[in-house]
Amino acid sequence: RIAVNQCITRQRRAKVRNESALETEEEKNVASFSAPVRYSPAHVVERLERTASVRRAVNGLPIDLRQVVVMKEFEELTFKEIADVLDLPLSTVKSRLYTALKQLEMRLQKFGQ
């Protein structure tokens, strides 16, 4: 999923800057980068549990709110892009995101996050 999001981001930036989507030298070197920090098993489990809690909370949102959250936070689309895709006014997209984030906050507090 990370790779898909990076491709979407790269394509979006290429459109905005009118650049080609070819890899730069820096992007080629990223693949050879290895993280210097090792995480303890407890840290990994905690992170997985937190991710699962967020996923459950997002999946529990009504579809109209979930769409906006996924597009904005995970696919990193702008408000304008979301409004165009969903054929909604910009103000509706913003209010749905606000409502969704408030609901997520309440749901995650229930999960103990």
Biopython code that builds the backbone (N, CA, C, O; Angstrom):
import numpy as np
from Bio.PDB.StructureBuilder import StructureBuilder

atoms = [
    (1, "ARG", "N", (0.833, -1.192, 0.000)),
    (1, "ARG", "CA", (0.000, 0.000, 0.000)),
    (1, "ARG", "C", (0.875, 1.253, 0.000)),
    (1, "ARG", "O", (0.530, 2.255, -0.627)),
    (2, "ILE", "N", (2.007, 1.197, 0.702)),
    (2, "ILE", "CA", (2.918, 2.339, 0.738)),
    (2, "ILE", "C", (3.417, 2.645, -0.663)),
    (2, "ILE", "O", (3.471, 3.805, -1.071)),
    (3, "ALA", "N", (3.782, 1.601, -1.397)),
    (3, "ALA", "CA", (4.289, 1.796, -2.754)),
    (3, "ALA", "C", (3.228, 2.434, -3.647)),
    (3, "ALA", "O", (3.538, 3.307, -4.458)),
    (4, "VAL", "N", (1.990, 2.002, -3.499)),
    (4, "VAL", "CA", (0.903, 2.573, -4.297)),
    (4, "VAL", "C", (0.750, 4.053, -3.975)),
    (4, "VAL", "O", (0.626, 4.880, -4.878)),
    (5, "ASN", "N", (0.758, 4.384, -2.686)),
    (5, "ASN", "CA", (0.628, 5.786, -2.285)),
    (5, "ASN", "C", (1.791, 6.622, -2.793)),
    (5, "ASN", "O", (1.595, 7.768, -3.198)),
    (6, "GLN", "N", (2.997, 6.071, -2.778)),
    (6, "GLN", "CA", (4.146, 6.813, -3.283)),
    (6, "GLN", "C", (4.019, 7.058, -4.781)),
    (6, "GLN", "O", (4.385, 8.128, -5.268)),
    (7, "CYS", "N", (3.507, 6.083, -5.507)),
    (7, "CYS", "CA", (3.291, 6.258, -6.947)),
    (7, "CYS", "C", (2.253, 7.343, -7.213)),
    (7, "CYS", "O", (2.429, 8.180, -8.099)),
    (8, "ILE", "N", (1.165, 7.320, -6.434)),
    (8, "ILE", "CA", (0.131, 8.344, -6.587)),
    (8, "ILE", "C", (0.718, 9.719, -6.305)),
    (8, "ILE", "O", (0.473, 10.670, -7.047)),
    (9, "THR", "N", (1.491, 9.822, -5.232)),
    (9, "THR", "CA", (2.113, 11.094, -4.872)),
    (9, "THR", "C", (3.062, 11.558, -5.968)),
    (9, "THR", "O", (3.062, 12.734, -6.332)),
    (10, "ARG", "N", (3.871, 10.642, -6.495)),
    (10, "ARG", "CA", (4.826, 10.997, -7.551)),
    (10, "ARG", "C", (4.096, 11.486, -8.793)),
    (10, "ARG", "O", (4.513, 12.468, -9.408)),
    (11, "GLN", "N", (3.012, 10.815, -9.171)),
    (11, "GLN", "CA", (2.248, 11.234, -10.340)),
    (11, "GLN", "C", (1.623, 12.604, -10.109)),
    (11, "GLN", "O", (1.614, 13.447, -11.006)),
    (12, "ARG", "N", (1.104, 12.824, -8.911)),
    (12, "ARG", "CA", (0.495, 14.107, -8.602)),
    (12, "ARG", "C", (1.531, 15.222, -8.676)),
    (12, "ARG", "O", (1.264, 16.285, -9.236)),
    (13, "ARG", "N", (2.699, 14.985, -8.118)),
    (13, "ARG", "CA", (3.759, 15.994, -8.155)),
    (13, "ARG", "C", (4.231, 16.235, -9.577)),
    (13, "ARG", "O", (4.534, 17.370, -9.946)),
    (14, "ALA", "N", (4.299, 15.180, -10.379)),
    (14, "ALA", "CA", (4.727, 15.328, -11.767)),
    (14, "ALA", "C", (3.735, 16.196, -12.534)),
    (14, "ALA", "O", (4.139, 17.001, -13.372)),
    (15, "LYS", "N", (2.439, 16.040, -12.256)),
    (15, "LYS", "CA", (1.432, 16.864, -12.912)),
    (15, "LYS", "C", (1.573, 18.320, -12.488)),
    (15, "LYS", "O", (1.513, 19.230, -13.314)),
    (16, "VAL", "N", (1.763, 18.527, -11.177)),
    (16, "VAL", "CA", (1.847, 19.884, -10.647)),
    (16, "VAL", "C", (3.084, 20.597, -11.166)),
    (16, "VAL", "O", (3.010, 21.758, -11.571)),
    (17, "ARG", "N", (4.187, 19.930, -11.157)),
    (17, "ARG", "CA", (5.454, 20.544, -11.561)),
    (17, "ARG", "C", (5.760, 20.322, -13.037)),
    (17, "ARG", "O", (6.749, 20.830, -13.565)),
    (18, "ASN", "N", (4.886, 19.549, -13.695)),
    (18, "ASN", "CA", (5.080, 19.230, -15.101)),
    (18, "ASN", "C", (6.398, 18.504, -15.326)),
    (18, "ASN", "O", (7.101, 18.758, -16.304)),
    (19, "GLU", "N", (6.724, 17.596, -14.406)),
    (19, "GLU", "CA", (7.943, 16.814, -14.489)),
    (19, "GLU", "C", (7.601, 15.422, -14.970)),
    (19, "GLU", "O", (6.438, 15.020, -14.950)),
    (20, "SER", "N", (8.608, 14.684, -15.401)),
    (20, "SER", "CA", (8.364, 13.289, -15.752)),
    (20, "SER", "C", (8.340, 12.471, -14.474)),
    (20, "SER", "O", (8.849, 12.904, -13.440)),
    (21, "ALA", "N", (7.744, 11.283, -14.547)),
    (21, "ALA", "CA", (7.621, 10.419, -13.375)),
    (21, "ALA", "C", (8.818, 9.483, -13.243)),
    (21, "ALA", "O", (8.749, 8.499, -12.505)),
    (22, "LEU", "N", (9.907, 9.769, -13.940)),
    (22, "LEU", "CA", (11.091, 8.927, -13.844)),
    (22, "LEU", "C", (11.756, 9.104, -12.496)),
    (22, "LEU", "O", (11.674, 10.170, -11.885)),
    (23, "GLU", "N", (12.413, 8.055, -12.038)),
    (23, "GLU", "CA", (13.091, 8.108, -10.748)),
    (23, "GLU", "C", (14.289, 9.049, -10.811)),
    (23, "GLU", "O", (15.019, 9.092, -11.802)),
    (24, "THR", "N", (14.471, 9.794, -9.739)),
    (24, "THR", "CA", (15.666, 10.606, -9.620)),
    (24, "THR", "C", (16.753, 9.747, -9.004)),
    (24, "THR", "O", (16.481, 8.652, -8.513)),
    (25, "GLU", "N", (17.952, 10.226, -9.026)),
    (25, "GLU", "CA", (19.065, 9.474, -8.441)),
    (25, "GLU", "C", (18.831, 9.233, -6.955)),
    (25, "GLU", "O", (19.146, 8.162, -6.436)),
    (26, "GLU", "N", (18.277, 10.234, -6.274)),
    (26, "GLU", "CA", (17.998, 10.095, -4.837)),
    (26, "GLU", "C", (16.973, 8.992, -4.589)),
    (26, "GLU", "O", (17.129, 8.204, -3.657)),
    (27, "GLU", "N", (15.923, 8.927, -5.415)),
    (27, "GLU", "CA", (14.904, 7.896, -5.242)),
    (27, "GLU", "C", (15.469, 6.508, -5.489)),
    (27, "GLU", "O", (15.047, 5.546, -4.849)),
    (28, "LYS", "N", (16.415, 6.392, -6.406)),
    (28, "LYS", "CA", (17.039, 5.095, -6.673)),
    (28, "LYS", "C", (17.833, 4.626, -5.460)),
    (28, "LYS", "O", (17.890, 3.431, -5.170)),
    (29, "ASN", "N", (18.445, 5.572, -4.754)),
    (29, "ASN", "CA", (19.256, 5.224, -3.597)),
    (29, "ASN", "C", (18.417, 4.888, -2.367)),
    (29, "ASN", "O", (18.909, 4.240, -1.444)),
    (30, "VAL", "N", (17.165, 5.318, -2.344)),
    (30, "VAL", "CA", (16.304, 5.059, -1.191)),
    (30, "VAL", "C", (16.126, 3.561, -0.980)),
    (30, "VAL", "O", (16.045, 3.100, 0.159)),
    (31, "ALA", "N", (16.066, 2.799, -2.069)),
    (31, "ALA", "CA", (15.865, 1.353, -1.956)),
    (31, "ALA", "C", (17.006, 0.679, -1.213)),
    (31, "ALA", "O", (16.803, -0.354, -0.575)),
    (32, "SER", "N", (18.200, 1.246, -1.285)),
    (32, "SER", "CA", (19.342, 0.625, -0.622)),
    (32, "SER", "C", (19.490, 1.080, 0.832)),
    (32, "SER", "O", (20.360, 0.586, 1.548)),
    (33, "PHE", "N", (18.649, 2.013, 1.268)),
    (33, "PHE", "CA", (18.702, 2.529, 2.632)),
    (33, "PHE", "C", (18.121, 1.509, 3.593)),
    (33, "PHE", "O", (17.039, 0.972, 3.359)),
    (34, "SER", "N", (18.834, 1.245, 4.668)),
    (34, "SER", "CA", (18.271, 0.367, 5.696)),
    (34, "SER", "C", (18.167, 1.158, 6.987)),
    (34, "SER", "O", (19.084, 1.894, 7.352)),
    (35, "ALA", "N", (17.064, 1.005, 7.663)),
    (35, "ALA", "CA", (16.819, 1.761, 8.886)),
    (35, "ALA", "C", (17.823, 1.371, 9.966)),
    (35, "ALA", "O", (18.020, 0.183, 10.220)),
    (36, "PRO", "N", (18.460, 2.353, 10.608)),
    (36, "PRO", "CA", (19.461, 2.058, 11.624)),
    (36, "PRO", "C", (18.860, 1.619, 12.955)),
    (36, "PRO", "O", (19.549, 1.028, 13.786)),
    (37, "VAL", "N", (17.579, 1.906, 13.157)),
    (37, "VAL", "CA", (16.954, 1.617, 14.440)),
    (37, "VAL", "C", (16.271, 0.256, 14.380)),
    (37, "VAL", "O", (15.527, -0.042, 13.445)),
    (38, "ARG", "N", (16.536, -0.565, 15.395)),
    (38, "ARG", "CA", (15.839, -1.850, 15.503)),
    (38, "ARG", "C", (14.827, -1.714, 16.625)),
    (38, "ARG", "O", (15.104, -1.145, 17.681)),
    (39, "TYR", "N", (13.664, -2.244, 16.367)),
    (39, "TYR", "CA", (12.600, -2.139, 17.344)),
    (39, "TYR", "C", (12.450, -3.440, 18.107)),
    (39, "TYR", "O", (12.643, -4.529, 17.566)),
    (40, "SER", "N", (12.105, -3.304, 19.362)),
    (40, "SER", "CA", (11.874, -4.484, 20.193)),
    (40, "SER", "C", (10.572, -5.149, 19.753)),
    (40, "SER", "O", (9.709, -4.495, 19.167)),
    (41, "PRO", "N", (10.428, -6.428, 20.026)),
    (41, "PRO", "CA", (9.169, -7.106, 19.692)),
    (41, "PRO", "C", (7.958, -6.431, 20.341)),
    (41, "PRO", "O", (6.886, -6.362, 19.739)),
    (42, "ALA", "N", (8.130, -5.940, 21.555)),
    (42, "ALA", "CA", (7.023, -5.262, 22.236)),
    (42, "ALA", "C", (6.607, -4.005, 21.478)),
    (42, "ALA", "O", (5.419, -3.704, 21.358)),
    (43, "HIS", "N", (7.604, -3.273, 20.965)),
    (43, "HIS", "CA", (7.312, -2.062, 20.194)),
    (43, "HIS", "C", (6.561, -2.420, 18.912)),
    (43, "HIS", "O", (5.608, -1.738, 18.535)),
    (44, "VAL", "N", (6.983, -3.471, 18.257)),
    (44, "VAL", "CA", (6.342, -3.906, 17.014)),
    (44, "VAL", "C", (4.896, -4.318, 17.280)),
    (44, "VAL", "O", (3.996, -3.943, 16.529)),
    (45, "VAL", "N", (4.671, -5.082, 18.341)),
    (45, "VAL", "CA", (3.315, -5.519, 18.689)),
    (45, "VAL", "C", (2.435, -4.314, 19.010)),
    (45, "VAL", "O", (1.288, -4.244, 18.568)),
    (46, "GLU", "N", (2.967, -3.373, 19.772)),
    (46, "GLU", "CA", (2.210, -2.172, 20.124)),
    (46, "GLU", "C", (1.819, -1.398, 18.868)),
    (46, "GLU", "O", (0.686, -0.932, 18.741)),
    (47, "ARG", "N", (2.753, -1.268, 17.960)),
    (47, "ARG", "CA", (2.479, -0.539, 16.717)),
    (47, "ARG", "C", (1.417, -1.263, 15.878)),
    (47, "ARG", "O", (0.533, -0.625, 15.306)),
    (48, "LEU", "N", (1.508, -2.586, 15.809)),
    (48, "LEU", "CA", (0.518, -3.366, 15.064)),
    (48, "LEU", "C", (-0.872, -3.232, 15.682)),
    (48, "LEU", "O", (-1.867, -3.120, 14.967)),
    (49, "GLU", "N", (-0.932, -3.245, 17.009)),
    (49, "GLU", "CA", (-2.216, -3.088, 17.693)),
    (49, "GLU", "C", (-2.804, -1.701, 17.441)),
    (49, "GLU", "O", (-4.007, -1.559, 17.226)),
    (50, "ARG", "N", (-1.954, -0.691, 17.470)),
    (50, "ARG", "CA", (-2.409, 0.677, 17.216)),
    (50, "ARG", "C", (-2.929, 0.800, 15.782)),
    (50, "ARG", "O", (-3.970, 1.411, 15.536)),
    (51, "THR", "N", (-2.192, 0.213, 14.847)),
    (51, "THR", "CA", (-2.615, 0.240, 13.447)),
    (51, "THR", "C", (-3.955, -0.461, 13.272)),
    (51, "THR", "O", (-4.823, 0.028, 12.548)),
    (52, "ALA", "N", (-4.127, -1.601, 13.930)),
    (52, "ALA", "CA", (-5.391, -2.334, 13.848)),
    (52, "ALA", "C", (-6.533, -1.511, 14.442)),
    (52, "ALA", "O", (-7.644, -1.518, 13.911)),
    (53, "SER", "N", (-6.267, -0.807, 15.532)),
    (53, "SER", "CA", (-7.296, 0.036, 16.152)),
    (53, "SER", "C", (-7.716, 1.162, 15.216)),
    (53, "SER", "O", (-8.904, 1.450, 15.072)),
    (54, "VAL", "N", (-6.743, 1.792, 14.588)),
    (54, "VAL", "CA", (-7.045, 2.876, 13.645)),
    (54, "VAL", "C", (-7.839, 2.322, 12.465)),
    (54, "VAL", "O", (-8.817, 2.928, 12.028)),
    (55, "ARG", "N", (-7.415, 1.179, 11.957)),
    (55, "ARG", "CA", (-8.121, 0.566, 10.822)),
    (55, "ARG", "C", (-9.576, 0.254, 11.192)),
    (55, "ARG", "O", (-10.486, 0.525, 10.409)),
    (56, "ARG", "N", (-9.796, -0.313, 12.377)),
    (56, "ARG", "CA", (-11.163, -0.613, 12.821)),
    (56, "ARG", "C", (-11.987, 0.670, 12.941)),
    (56, "ARG", "O", (-13.148, 0.718, 12.535)),
    (57, "ALA", "N", (-11.369, 1.703, 13.503)),
    (57, "ALA", "CA", (-12.080, 2.968, 13.680)),
    (57, "ALA", "C", (-12.451, 3.579, 12.330)),
    (57, "ALA", "O", (-13.576, 4.046, 12.150)),
    (58, "VAL", "N", (-11.525, 3.580, 11.391)),
    (58, "VAL", "CA", (-11.798, 4.131, 10.057)),
    (58, "VAL", "C", (-12.871, 3.303, 9.360)),
    (58, "VAL", "O", (-13.791, 3.859, 8.759)),
    (59, "ASN", "N", (-12.761, 1.982, 9.434)),
    (59, "ASN", "CA", (-13.750, 1.115, 8.786)),
    (59, "ASN", "C", (-15.136, 1.254, 9.406)),
    (59, "ASN", "O", (-16.139, 0.950, 8.759)),
    (60, "GLY", "N", (-15.199, 1.708, 10.647)),
    (60, "GLY", "CA", (-16.477, 1.891, 11.315)),
    (60, "GLY", "C", (-17.181, 3.190, 10.967)),
    (60, "GLY", "O", (-18.334, 3.396, 11.347)),
    (61, "LEU", "N", (-16.498, 4.064, 10.250)),
    (61, "LEU", "CA", (-17.112, 5.328, 9.848)),
    (61, "LEU", "C", (-18.146, 5.098, 8.749)),
    (61, "LEU", "O", (-18.032, 4.145, 7.978)),
    (62, "PRO", "N", (-19.149, 5.963, 8.676)),
    (62, "PRO", "CA", (-20.070, 5.905, 7.533)),
    (62, "PRO", "C", (-19.276, 6.110, 6.233)),
    (62, "PRO", "O", (-18.255, 6.798, 6.232)),
    (63, "ILE", "N", (-19.736, 5.521, 5.151)),
    (63, "ILE", "CA", (-18.985, 5.520, 3.897)),
    (63, "ILE", "C", (-18.640, 6.930, 3.406)),
    (63, "ILE", "O", (-17.541, 7.151, 2.899)),
    (64, "ASP", "N", (-19.563, 7.885, 3.551)),
    (64, "ASP", "CA", (-19.278, 9.236, 3.057)),
    (64, "ASP", "C", (-18.125, 9.887, 3.821)),
    (64, "ASP", "O", (-17.343, 10.639, 3.240)),
    (65, "LEU", "N", (-18.015, 9.604, 5.108)),
    (65, "LEU", "CA", (-16.908, 10.140, 5.900)),
    (65, "LEU", "C", (-15.628, 9.352, 5.645)),
    (65, "LEU", "O", (-14.542, 9.925, 5.550)),
    (66, "ARG", "N", (-15.766, 8.042, 5.536)),
    (66, "ARG", "CA", (-14.602, 7.176, 5.313)),
    (66, "ARG", "C", (-13.895, 7.528, 4.004)),
    (66, "ARG", "O", (-12.666, 7.572, 3.953)),
    (67, "GLN", "N", (-14.666, 7.777, 2.952)),
    (67, "GLN", "CA", (-14.068, 8.120, 1.662)),
    (67, "GLN", "C", (-13.155, 9.337, 1.787)),
    (67, "GLN", "O", (-12.030, 9.337, 1.287)),
    (68, "VAL", "N", (-13.647, 10.358, 2.449)),
    (68, "VAL", "CA", (-12.878, 11.596, 2.582)),
    (68, "VAL", "C", (-11.615, 11.362, 3.407)),
    (68, "VAL", "O", (-10.547, 11.859, 3.047)),
    (69, "VAL", "N", (-11.717, 10.617, 4.500)),
    (69, "VAL", "CA", (-10.546, 10.336, 5.341)),
    (69, "VAL", "C", (-9.492, 9.566, 4.557)),
    (69, "VAL", "O", (-8.311, 9.909, 4.592)),
    (70, "VAL", "N", (-9.918, 8.533, 3.854)),
    (70, "VAL", "CA", (-8.965, 7.713, 3.099)),
    (70, "VAL", "C", (-8.283, 8.548, 2.025)),
    (70, "VAL", "O", (-7.065, 8.471, 1.861)),
    (71, "MET", "N", (-9.047, 9.337, 1.299)),
    (71, "MET", "CA", (-8.462, 10.150, 0.229)),
    (71, "MET", "C", (-7.511, 11.210, 0.772)),
    (71, "MET", "O", (-6.455, 11.458, 0.190)),
    (72, "LYS", "N", (-7.883, 11.831, 1.880)),
    (72, "LYS", "CA", (-7.064, 12.920, 2.428)),
    (72, "LYS", "C", (-5.851, 12.396, 3.191)),
    (72, "LYS", "O", (-4.731, 12.847, 2.952)),
    (73, "GLU", "N", (-6.057, 11.462, 4.094)),
    (73, "GLU", "CA", (-4.988, 11.044, 4.998)),
    (73, "GLU", "C", (-4.118, 9.921, 4.454)),
    (73, "GLU", "O", (-2.925, 9.870, 4.753)),
    (74, "PHE", "N", (-4.689, 9.020, 3.663)),
    (74, "PHE", "CA", (-3.917, 7.876, 3.184)),
    (74, "PHE", "C", (-3.454, 8.051, 1.743)),
    (74, "PHE", "O", (-2.333, 7.674, 1.400)),
    (75, "GLU", "N", (-4.308, 8.619, 0.900)),
    (75, "GLU", "CA", (-3.926, 8.838, -0.491)),
    (75, "GLU", "C", (-3.331, 10.224, -0.704)),
    (75, "GLU", "O", (-2.819, 10.528, -1.781)),
    (76, "GLU", "N", (-3.400, 11.058, 0.323)),
    (76, "GLU", "CA", (-2.806, 12.391, 0.343)),
    (76, "GLU", "C", (-3.296, 13.298, -0.783)),
    (76, "GLU", "O", (-2.519, 14.060, -1.360)),
    (77, "LEU", "N", (-4.588, 13.211, -1.090)),
    (77, "LEU", "CA", (-5.176, 14.103, -2.076)),
    (77, "LEU", "C", (-5.484, 15.441, -1.415)),
    (77, "LEU", "O", (-5.681, 15.512, -0.202)),
    (78, "THR", "N", (-5.523, 16.486, -2.211)),
    (78, "THR", "CA", (-5.896, 17.801, -1.695)),
    (78, "THR", "C", (-7.414, 17.858, -1.553)),
    (78, "THR", "O", (-8.130, 17.011, -2.087)),
    (79, "PHE", "N", (-7.896, 18.868, -0.826)),
    (79, "PHE", "CA", (-9.339, 19.043, -0.696)),
    (79, "PHE", "C", (-9.979, 19.224, -2.073)),
    (79, "PHE", "O", (-11.045, 18.674, -2.350)),
    (80, "LYS", "N", (-9.326, 19.991, -2.918)),
    (80, "LYS", "CA", (-9.844, 20.242, -4.274)),
    (80, "LYS", "C", (-9.938, 18.944, -5.066)),
    (80, "LYS", "O", (-10.943, 18.698, -5.733)),
    (81, "GLU", "N", (-8.905, 18.113, -4.998)),
    (81, "GLU", "CA", (-8.918, 16.839, -5.718)),
    (81, "GLU", "C", (-10.039, 15.934, -5.207)),
    (81, "GLU", "O", (-10.722, 15.279, -5.995)),
    (82, "ILE", "N", (-10.224, 15.901, -3.897)),
    (82, "ILE", "CA", (-11.293, 15.082, -3.316)),
    (82, "ILE", "C", (-12.656, 15.595, -3.780)),
    (82, "ILE", "O", (-13.528, 14.812, -4.157)),
    (83, "ALA", "N", (-12.828, 16.915, -3.749)),
    (83, "ALA", "CA", (-14.091, 17.506, -4.195)),
    (83, "ALA", "C", (-14.373, 17.150, -5.650)),
    (83, "ALA", "O", (-15.512, 16.852, -6.010)),
    (84, "ASP", "N", (-13.349, 17.181, -6.478)),
    (84, "ASP", "CA", (-13.523, 16.838, -7.894)),
    (84, "ASP", "C", (-13.882, 15.369, -8.072)),
    (84, "ASP", "O", (-14.785, 15.035, -8.840)),
    (85, "VAL", "N", (-13.175, 14.489, -7.364)),
    (85, "VAL", "CA", (-13.421, 13.050, -7.491)),
    (85, "VAL", "C", (-14.829, 12.688, -7.017)),
    (85, "VAL", "O", (-15.527, 11.909, -7.666)),
    (86, "LEU", "N", (-15.233, 13.250, -5.896)),
    (86, "LEU", "CA", (-16.536, 12.910, -5.315)),
    (86, "LEU", "C", (-17.670, 13.789, -5.839)),
    (86, "LEU", "O", (-18.836, 13.574, -5.512)),
    (87, "ASP", "N", (-17.313, 14.786, -6.659)),
    (87, "ASP", "CA", (-18.293, 15.722, -7.213)),
    (87, "ASP", "C", (-19.096, 16.389, -6.094)),
    (87, "ASP", "O", (-20.327, 16.399, -6.094)),
    (88, "LEU", "N", (-18.338, 16.948, -5.140)),
    (88, "LEU", "CA", (-18.929, 17.623, -3.986)),
    (88, "LEU", "C", (-18.364, 19.035, -3.882)),
    (88, "LEU", "O", (-17.276, 19.304, -4.391)),
    (89, "PRO", "N", (-19.092, 19.939, -3.227)),
    (89, "PRO", "CA", (-18.521, 21.258, -2.942)),
    (89, "PRO", "C", (-17.324, 21.124, -1.985)),
    (89, "PRO", "O", (-17.282, 20.222, -1.149)),
    (90, "LEU", "N", (-16.383, 22.015, -2.122)),
    (90, "LEU", "CA", (-15.190, 22.005, -1.280)),
    (90, "LEU", "C", (-15.559, 22.082, 0.202)),
    (90, "LEU", "O", (-14.958, 21.399, 1.031)),
    (91, "SER", "N", (-16.538, 22.907, 0.529)),
    (91, "SER", "CA", (-16.948, 23.055, 1.933)),
    (91, "SER", "C", (-17.500, 21.746, 2.500)),
    (91, "SER", "O", (-17.316, 21.461, 3.683)),
    (92, "THR", "N", (-18.168, 20.956, 1.679)),
    (92, "THR", "CA", (-18.699, 19.666, 2.130)),
    (92, "THR", "C", (-17.566, 18.702, 2.445)),
    (92, "THR", "O", (-17.616, 17.975, 3.437)),
    (93, "VAL", "N", (-16.551, 18.701, 1.599)),
    (93, "VAL", "CA", (-15.392, 17.829, 1.828)),
    (93, "VAL", "C", (-14.723, 18.194, 3.148)),
    (93, "VAL", "O", (-14.387, 17.318, 3.945)),
    (94, "LYS", "N", (-14.532, 19.487, 3.373)),
    (94, "LYS", "CA", (-13.882, 19.934, 4.608)),
    (94, "LYS", "C", (-14.717, 19.585, 5.838)),
    (94, "LYS", "O", (-14.175, 19.142, 6.851)),
    (95, "SER", "N", (-16.023, 19.780, 5.755)),
    (95, "SER", "CA", (-16.862, 19.481, 6.920)),
    (95, "SER", "C", (-16.922, 17.980, 7.184)),
    (95, "SER", "O", (-16.972, 17.554, 8.338)),
    (96, "ARG", "N", (-16.917, 17.178, 6.117)),
    (96, "ARG", "CA", (-16.914, 15.722, 6.307)),
    (96, "ARG", "C", (-15.611, 15.260, 6.957)),
    (96, "ARG", "O", (-15.620, 14.380, 7.817)),
    (97, "LEU", "N", (-14.499, 15.851, 6.546)),
    (97, "LEU", "CA", (-13.229, 15.468, 7.159)),
    (97, "LEU", "C", (-13.222, 15.855, 8.634)),
    (97, "LEU", "O", (-12.794, 15.070, 9.481)),
    (98, "TYR", "N", (-13.688, 17.049, 8.942)),
    (98, "TYR", "CA", (-13.742, 17.495, 10.335)),
    (98, "TYR", "C", (-14.607, 16.547, 11.164)),
    (98, "TYR", "O", (-14.207, 16.122, 12.248)),
    (99, "THR", "N", (-15.786, 16.220, 10.653)),
    (99, "THR", "CA", (-16.696, 15.311, 11.357)),
    (99, "THR", "C", (-16.058, 13.942, 11.540)),
    (99, "THR", "O", (-16.132, 13.351, 12.617)),
    (100, "ALA", "N", (-15.432, 13.444, 10.478)),
    (100, "ALA", "CA", (-14.799, 12.122, 10.532)),
    (100, "ALA", "C", (-13.679, 12.092, 11.558)),
    (100, "ALA", "O", (-13.566, 11.138, 12.328)),
    (101, "LEU", "N", (-12.851, 13.127, 11.576)),
    (101, "LEU", "CA", (-11.730, 13.153, 12.520)),
    (101, "LEU", "C", (-12.226, 13.226, 13.960)),
    (101, "LEU", "O", (-11.633, 12.619, 14.852)),
    (102, "LYS", "N", (-13.300, 13.960, 14.189)),
    (102, "LYS", "CA", (-13.881, 14.015, 15.539)),
    (102, "LYS", "C", (-14.411, 12.638, 15.944)),
    (102, "LYS", "O", (-14.218, 12.209, 17.081)),
    (103, "GLN", "N", (-15.076, 11.952, 15.023)),
    (103, "GLN", "CA", (-15.584, 10.608, 15.322)),
    (103, "GLN", "C", (-14.433, 9.634, 15.562)),
    (103, "GLN", "O", (-14.499, 8.794, 16.460)),
    (104, "LEU", "N", (-13.383, 9.750, 14.757)),
    (104, "LEU", "CA", (-12.218, 8.876, 14.948)),
    (104, "LEU", "C", (-11.576, 9.117, 16.306)),
    (104, "LEU", "O", (-11.169, 8.177, 16.989)),
    (105, "GLU", "N", (-11.491, 10.373, 16.686)),
    (105, "GLU", "CA", (-10.912, 10.707, 17.987)),
    (105, "GLU", "C", (-11.698, 10.028, 19.109)),
    (105, "GLU", "O", (-11.113, 9.448, 20.024)),
    (106, "MET", "N", (-13.019, 10.105, 19.032)),
    (106, "MET", "CA", (-13.851, 9.476, 20.064)),
    (106, "MET", "C", (-13.713, 7.957, 20.032)),
    (106, "MET", "O", (-13.616, 7.326, 21.085)),
    (107, "ARG", "N", (-13.703, 7.367, 18.853)),
    (107, "ARG", "CA", (-13.584, 5.913, 18.731)),
    (107, "ARG", "C", (-12.236, 5.423, 19.260)),
    (107, "ARG", "O", (-12.168, 4.402, 19.944)),
    (108, "LEU", "N", (-11.174, 6.148, 18.943)),
    (108, "LEU", "CA", (-9.845, 5.729, 19.386)),
    (108, "LEU", "C", (-9.683, 5.891, 20.891)),
    (108, "LEU", "O", (-8.952, 5.123, 21.516)),
    (109, "GLN", "N", (-10.349, 6.871, 21.480)),
    (109, "GLN", "CA", (-10.322, 6.996, 22.935)),
    (109, "GLN", "C", (-10.991, 5.790, 23.576)),
    (109, "GLN", "O", (-10.565, 5.330, 24.635)),
    (110, "LYS", "N", (-12.033, 5.280, 22.942)),
    (110, "LYS", "CA", (-12.701, 4.078, 23.450)),
    (110, "LYS", "C", (-11.783, 2.869, 23.359)),
    (110, "LYS", "O", (-11.827, 1.985, 24.214)),
    (111, "PHE", "N", (-10.935, 2.828, 22.302)),
    (111, "PHE", "CA", (-9.992, 1.724, 22.140)),
    (111, "PHE", "C", (-8.792, 1.881, 23.068)),
    (111, "PHE", "O", (-7.956, 0.982, 23.160)),
    (112, "GLY", "N", (-8.705, 3.023, 23.756)),
    (112, "GLY", "CA", (-7.590, 3.241, 24.673)),
    (112, "GLY", "C", (-6.343, 3.750, 23.992)),
    (112, "GLY", "O", (-5.236, 3.564, 24.496)),
    (113, "GLN", "N", (-6.508, 4.386, 22.857)),
    (113, "GLN", "CA", (-5.359, 4.895, 22.114)),
    (113, "GLN", "C", (-5.104, 6.298, 22.554)),
    (113, "GLN", "O", (-4.176, 6.941, 22.063)),
]
sb = StructureBuilder()
sb.init_structure("model")
sb.init_model(0)
sb.init_chain("A")
sb.init_seg("    ")
for serial, (resi, resn, name, xyz) in enumerate(atoms, 1):
    if name == "N":
        sb.init_residue(resn, " ", resi, " ")
    sb.init_atom(name, np.array(xyz, "f"), 0.0, 1.0, " ", f" {name:<3s}", serial, name[0])
structure = sb.get_structure()
